Amino acid sequence: MDTSPRCGYLVVPENRDDPTGRQVRIHLAIFEAEGSDRMPDPIIYLEGGPGGHTLGALEFSFASTYAPLITDRDLILFDQRGIGLSQPALDCPEERAVEIEYLNKDVSDEEYLEAYTGSLIECRDRLVDDGVDLTAYNSASNAADVADIRRALGYDEVNLWGISYGTRLALTVMRDHPEGIRSVVLDSTVPVDLDLYPAIPSSADRAYDVFFAGCAAHPTCGTAYPNLEMDFYALADRLDEEPAEITVQDFISGERYPALYGGDDMYGLLFQSLYSEDIIPLLPDFITDAANGDYSGIERLGSVFFTNGPFLSTGFYLSVQCNEEYSFSTPAEVADAINMYPDVDGLFGPAESEFEDCALWGAGTADPIEDEPVTSTIPTLVLAGEYDPITPPSYGQLAAETLANSTYFEFPGLAHGVTTAGDCPTGIVLDFVADPATAPDGSCIADLGAPNFFVPGQISVNLVPFEADVFGFIVRGVRPESWDDAGFGAFTAPGLGDIGILQQSIPAGFLSNDAMADQIADQFDLSGDWSSRTHDDGARTWDIFNDTDGTLIFDVALHDDGDSMFIVVLITTDDVRDEYVDLVLYPALESIEAG
């Protein structure tokens, strides 16, 4: 498939009540479906957050998140007003600077919150000085933009697909601009009439319970980690008293930062991890290792979330949430909700601090309609994941109550954003969009189950053939069937995406094995202080170079047969390295061919 999109900007009023005033530019990317059966009604994707970047993260997310839905319909992706590549972008680098400054400081909550609030004030003042109207970035204006996208591109009908905050946006479009909306998919739903912030403690507590009970009931997880819940809370208590010294890395810039990791960080890490069905299977092992003093897994997780931070436009997040959520709650309500769920109280700071930040931000107060249920007869598919910590299944059920033509499905073992988490939910979505008037067949859900919890020493890998075009050179071999295809002969294991294998070849004679190893060390920012060994696979003798970046282990296997240089790189961690060398690396060396 040619995945090159058509891109451009849609220019709309910043303030919808002043159509001749300041304008904003919405950045669009249209991915066209191929084939003669291309349908006339595209899918418009609505990102979550609020404030999540869609277009800037495409190189990391396209293959897994969007490509499965480009079958017979165009897919329209865009950065919502105030976000990412749209102009202006309500980003707050001042907040990121404070986050980095305080990573390694053991200070009181009060001191950190003072610095954080100061960063928001700096961001607000800079945006306002640039002419930004912070009251114009909300779901109602956002929904008007979606309606303009449909009209500007000349589509009679479109299908909306929203995840998380994107569902609130979709519901707002259904309410304010229902014309031309053929169908709607609500994945991990935020009902408009839900007062979100007083509800978060109960949602988090439920998700924690689902996770700990899920491991305990699983035959291998429960046996390997019999005291998981106790270990987690004991670890958090210990880290409250004596934070761990770890290192986090920004995978985009390559920068590494020393960080102090406390008990509240542990609560936050578990909460954020429960968003992802790929990460959930790793959590029992990571928690248990940390309880025993090994923080390598925690460092890997922390680095992932740290890297993701800049992919959210904080200013847009504040404008939406302060206007539409905090307007309908009070600090006392939030504090009471936190006090009701002591098992997750480490997630929350002082309730009044966020309300004070909203008062300073100046996003205005929403119309009362923004706290009322949306009613609609548009065909709607409502999806929920069992492990979702922020939009639990009950939220989807609540929204569906006032959507007359809705169908609701809950997926066991899945988390936040289920649409493309497997063939079952993806198939249900495609069937629904093909025929919104008919409830799709959800019988595949019965075949789903608990997460496949990871236990070292019990790894199984099924290898399948592959063929890849790597910059014009054809490479054939074997790869783990369940690993994601990252392109160019690279495959990554489910989870954090840092464990993987790369299989490539180049014409012989350009570099020696030692020189190629040094080049790979530069590429992955390794020391180049390799240890080496040879491996005879029965037909070829390989030089295998080994190094580490402190967290990941790199085994670089090189062989030059006079025609081609074969390059196989296995990236693992210490606890699984020996297993993956035997199960993945050595079979790859025996099977790789070029041409």
Secondary structure as UniProt FT lines:
FT   STRAND          6..13
FT   TURN            16..17
FT   TURN            19..20
FT   STRAND          23..31
FT   TURN            36..37
FT   STRAND          43..46
FT   TURN            49..51
FT   TURN            56..57
FT   HELIX           58..61
FT   HELIX           62..66
FT   HELIX           67..69
FT   STRAND          75..78
FT   TURN            84..85
FT   HELIX           93..101
FT   TURN            102..104
FT   HELIX           109..129
FT   TURN            130..131
FT   HELIX           134..136
FT   HELIX           139..153
FT   STRAND          158..164
FT   HELIX           165..176
FT   TURN            179..180
FT   STRAND          181..189
FT   TURN            192..193
FT   HELIX           196..217
FT   HELIX           219..224
FT   TURN            226..227
FT   HELIX           228..241
FT   STRAND          244..249
FT   TURN            251..253
FT   STRAND          256..261
FT   HELIX           263..273
FT   TURN            274..275
FT   TURN            277..279
FT   HELIX           280..282
FT   HELIX           283..291
FT   TURN            292..293
FT   HELIX           296..308
FT   HELIX           309..311
FT   HELIX           314..324
FT   HELIX           326..328
FT   HELIX           331..340
FT   HELIX           342..347
FT   HELIX           351..361
FT   HELIX           368..371
FT   STRAND          380..385
FT   TURN            386..387
FT   HELIX           393..400
FT   TURN            401..402
FT   TURN            404..405
FT   STRAND          406..411
FT   TURN            412..413
FT   TURN            419..420
FT   HELIX           423..434
FT   TURN            436..437
FT   HELIX           443..447
FT   TURN            456..457
FT   STRAND          463..470
FT   TURN            471..472
FT   STRAND          473..480
FT   TURN            481..482
FT   STRAND          484..487
FT   TURN            488..489
FT   STRAND          490..492
FT   TURN            494..496
FT   STRAND          500..507
FT   TURN            508..509
FT   HELIX           513..523
FT   TURN            524..525
FT   STRAND          531..536
FT   STRAND          541..548
FT   STRAND          553..560
FT   STRAND          564..572
FT   TURN            574..576
FT   HELIX           577..580
FT   HELIX           581..585
FT   HELIX           586..591
FT   STRAND          593..594
//
